[in-house]
Amino acid sequence: MSIPAPSTPPSAPPSAPAPPSASSGSPAERISTPVDGVDVLGALSPSRAGDFMSCPLMYRYRTIDRLPEEPSPDAVRGTVVHKVLEDLFDLPAADRTPERASDMLEPAWEAILEAEPGLAAMFGDEGPEVATWLTSCRTVLVRYFDLEDPQRLEPAERELYVEALLDSKLLLRGFIDRVDVAPDGRIRVVDYKSGRSPGEGYEAKALFQMKFYALVMWRLRGIVPSVLQLIYLGNGEILRYSPDEDDLRATERKVEAIWRAIELARETGDWRPSPSRLCDWCSYHQHCPAKGGTLLPLPVLEPGATAQTPT
């Protein structure tokens, strides 16, 4: 289902800050809405929920221990491409061309590198050459123009930070890459992926993040998004899904079940690893028993810190 661009772009609120790097903490520490007078169970983002479903031990190391992770060229490629696609819509429609996007790539990389100088360690003797890596970024970026015509789009929101408190007192939050609003009010939630589309049988896992965002939008605005759209720039495919209220109620139940499982793991200290193909991209092998590593002792939390730990 396609949603046309609004004939006149709706006025956008102040831009939300870009998602932080792994080293800069939770976005909610900086910009979330205080929940006054509510005993919040905790906070969950789609990324952290996905981490726990993939591997509870990885969730623990990333969210509770907050262990540093080595940057990967693939992950940083996604960050750079997202930055260019965000900034592209600051240009007049006629200037949103592949050539202009390509010209924006190196300045975007330089800005990210200035903010995170340690990313330079990805390159050199052990990693790819910068020029080769930038070429791969450019290839992924140009592929976007085979999938959409940005000259015909006027997004209502970009890099939108959203959060909603469920009746269970669980706070959901995250960043949405793009929100399109049609003249009749229909909403399309868009997410860019720099990798390849999921294989057959894995679409549901990929759509969980989008249903999570749709649930938050529904709770915030009272409108179920008409289309959830994942744009896979790695192989030039688009995955679309049209949710309904039953979908989102099921997603809410799933999210709350994930949170209960996280709380049980906190109470029991049982953060067991869950080996899978995703282990190839994990930074914690030296601390993972499934990979021959040594399990780290649980960090000591101050009383009351458990429920408020950003996730």
N, C-alpha and C positions, 0 to 999 in steps of 0.2 A: 504493500500500500504506500503510495507516494503522497507526501504532503507538499504542496507548492509553497514557494516563498511568499511571505506576506507582501501585498502590494505596497504597503508602507511599513517599514520596520518598526516594531514596537519599541518604546523607549526602554533601554536596558538600565538596570541598577548599576551602582559602582562595581567595577570589576573585582571579582574575588581574587585573592592572592593565588599564585600558582602553587600546585602541590609541592610540599617540602621534600627535600631529600631525606634519605634514611637517617641522616645524622642530625636533623634539625627538629626532631620531635613531632608530636601530633599537631595537625592543623588546628584542632579544637583548643589547644593550649593558647592559641593566638587570636582566634576569631569566632569561636563558637558562642552561641547565645547562653547566658546563664539560665539555669533552670531553677528559679527561686522557689523555695518551699517544697521541693519535690525530692524525695529520697530516691535518687536515680540508681538503678541496679548497676549500670555500667554503660559503656559506649562501645559500639561496634561499627566497623566499616566493612564494605564488601571485600576489600583486600584481606583484612585480618580474618574475616569469616572464612574466606577461601583458604587462607594459610592453615587454619585449624582443621578444616575438612581434608586438606591434603596431607598434613602431618602435624599432630599436636606438639611434637618436640620442636619443629621449626617455628611454630607459633610462639612457643615459650621463649625460645632464644631471641626471636625477633621483637616480641612485644613486651615480655616481662624482664628478661635479662638485658635486652637492648644491645646485643652484641653487634659490633661493627661488621659490615659486609663489604667484600671486595666488589668494586664496581665492575660491571661487565660491558663490553662494547655493544652487545645486543640491547641491553636495558637502556644504556645511555643514548643509543640511536633512537629509541622510542621517545625519550625525553626531548631530544633535539627536534625530531619531526613534529611532535605535539606542539612544541613552542612555535615552530614556523606556521603550522596550520592555525594556531590561535591568532598569531599576529597577522596572518594573511587577510583576515576579515576586518582589520583596521584600515586596509587600503580601499580606495574607491573600487567599485565592482569591475570596471574595465581594466584595472591593473592587476587583477587576481589571475595571473597567467603562470604557466609552468616556469617560464624564464624568470619571472620576478620571484617566485618561490625559491627557485634554485639560488638566486642571488642573496636571498635572506638566510640561507643555510649557514654559511660560515660565521656571520655576525651572531646568529643564535647560539652556535657552538661556543664562540668566544665569550659570550655573556654567561653561559652556563659554566664554562671553565673558570671564569673570573670568580664566580660565586663558590665554586668547588674546585680549587686548584689540584686537589688530590686525584682528580679524574685523569690527569695527564699520565699517571702511572700505568694506565691501561696500555699505553703504547711503548714501543721500544723493542728491546731484544726478545721479550716474552710475548708481545702482543702484535696486533696489526700495525701497519704504517698509517699515520694519520690521514694521508692523502687517499689511500685505498679505502679506509673506513668512511671518510666523507663522501667518496663516490658511491658507496653502498647506501649511505643516507640519502643521497640525491636520487638514486634509483627508486628507493621506496617512496620518497616524497613525490616524484613526478608521476608515479603510478596512481596517486590519489586522483589526478585529473582525468584518468580513464574511467573513474567510478562516479565522480560528481563534477558538476560545473559550478564552481564557487561564485561565478559571475551572476548566477541566478538565485543565489541564496543570501538571505540576510538573517543570520541567527539572532534569536532573542537573547540568548545567554551563551557565554563561553567560559570554560573553567569555573563553573558555578559550584560554590560550596553550599551544600544542603544538609539539613539535619531535621529530624522529627522524633518526638518522644512518643513511644507506643503506650497503650493502656497498661501494659505490664511494667512500665517505668524503665524500659530499655531504650537508650538513646541511639538512634541510627544516624550515621553521618558519612559524608564522602564528597568527592569532586566529580561533577559531570562534565565531560569534554565539551558537549554542545547541546543546546536545547533550541529546537525550531518550533515556532508557533505559527500555524496557518491562520488566514483571515477569519475562519469560522471558529477559532479557538482550539482546534486540535493540536496536540503536543507530540512532537517526535523527539525522543532522547537518543543521542548519537554518541558513540564511543569509537575512538580510533585505536587500532591495534597495529603495531609495526610488524608483527609476526604473521604466520600463516593461519588460515581458518582451521577450525578443529575438524578432525576426521569424523566419519560417520559414527554416531553413537555418543559423541562428546559434546553435541550442541547444547544439551541441557546444562551441563556444567558451565559452558561459556555464557549462557544466558542468565545464570544465577545473578551475576553482578548487575545486569541490566534490570532484572526484575526487582532487585534490591533498590535500585535507584527509582524505579517506577513506584514502588511501595512508598518511598519517602515523598516523592512528588504527589502521590495520591493523598497521603496524610497531610501534606502542607497545603495543597491547593484544592483538594476535593475533586480532582479530575484524574481519571485513569489515562495515562499516555496512550495515544492511538498506535504508535509504532515505536518499537525498540530496535535500534539499528547499530550493528557492529560492522565497522569498515576495516577489513583485513588488508593492509597494504603490502604484506609479505607476498601474497599470491593474487591480489587484486580481486577479492570476492567480498560480497556484502551478505550478511546474515540479518534477516528481518523477522520480527515477531510482533504480533498484536495481542497484548495481554487483555484480560478482563478482570473483574473484581474477584472472581473465584481464584484466579491465578495469584493475585496479590495477597489474598487472605492465606493461601497455602504458603506463599513466600514468607509471610509474617510468622506463621507457625514454625516454619523451618528455621528462620533466624532465631526465634526464641528457644528452639530446641538446641541450636548450636551454642547459644549463650549458656543454657543449663549445663551442657557438656563441658564448656570451658570452666564454669564454676565448680563442677565436680572434679575436674582435673586440678584446680587450685586447692580444693579441700583435701584431696587424697595425695597430691604430689605426683600423680601418675600422668606424666607427659610422654607417653611412649611414642617412638618413631613409627612412621608408616612408610616403609620403602616403596618406591615406585620409580617410573622413568623420570619424574621430576627431580629425583636425587641428583641427576647430572648437573642441575643448575643451582644446587644448594651450596651455601658458603660454610656450612657447619659440620663438614665431615669429621674434622678432628675431635669434635665433641659429641659424635653420634655413635652409639653402640652398634647400630646396624651397619655402620661403615668401618668398624674396628676402632672407633674413637673412644674417648673417655668422657662419660657423662659428667657435666658440671654440677656441683651442688646447687640447690635452689637458692636464689637470692633471698635475703631477709628483708621482708617488707614491714614498714611501720604499721601499727594497728590502724585498721580502717582504710589502708591504702589499696587493698585488693579491689574494692568496688569502684574506686575512682581512677584506677590505672587506665590511661588513655589507650585505646585500641584501634 
